[in-house]
Amino acid sequence: MSDREPLRQRLLAGLKTLKLELDASTIEQLLDYVDLLVRWNAAYNLTAVRDAGEMVTRHLLDSLAVLPFVAGRSLVDLGTGAGLPGIPLALARPDLEVCLVDSNGKKTRFLREAVRQLRLKRTRVEESRVEAVRGEFDCVSARAFATLDDMLTLGGHLLAADGRWLALKGRFPQDELDKLPAGFSIDAVHRLDVPGLDAERHLVIIKRKLDGPAARNHP
């Protein structure tokens, strides 16, 4: 446990800066997830981040910075990779129905094991291309998955009529904002200050235009 204490303190300090309160059992689950990432990463190349401390910052805190913007009862995380931001959000919101989507078989094998070991009973994994996924979700999250245009073209059908799309970006994506597909509109853009991360982060929140093509074509 002594090796874990610096990670715990780093996570707790970051959560305090983000003004997020999570119970002790959730903190331990988040650290269990980091342990799993470290163990599986050597063979499965899940993330370029190798250091556990950096994983706390770049994966846990970077994902949890989005938590205040998650609304509704269901979320699909597209191009989730190692489960980011989907698994940290699922741990922080155990009431949330979460679907983790990735087309990479090695990554989905890790995800299924993580879901099992972390006892995420409301989380499921789909090994699939985004455009083949079916369903309707209150929130759609995507972290460094594609341009906004491509994201919405491939996965826009998954967004509920009154849902919100949470696109995690680095620098302010003005070019992408200018090329949003018909039927969708920008609800807000928030700059995220991730504790310990010396890089720009922005969250683009997109909603469906209820009188646009995306609404008319929505099943």
Buried (B, 14 or more C-beta within 10 A) or exposed (E): EEEBEEBBEBBBBBBEBBEBEBEEEBBEBBBBBBBBBBEBBEEBEBBEBEEBBBBBBBBBBBBBBBBEBBEBEBBBBBBBBBBBBBBBBBBBBBEBBBBBBBEBEEBBBBBBBBBEEBEBEBBBBBBBEBEEBEEBBBBBBBBEBBBBBBBBBBBBBBBBEEBBBBBBBEEEBEEBBEEBBEBBEBEEBBEBEBBBBEEEBBBBBBBBBEEBEBEEEBE
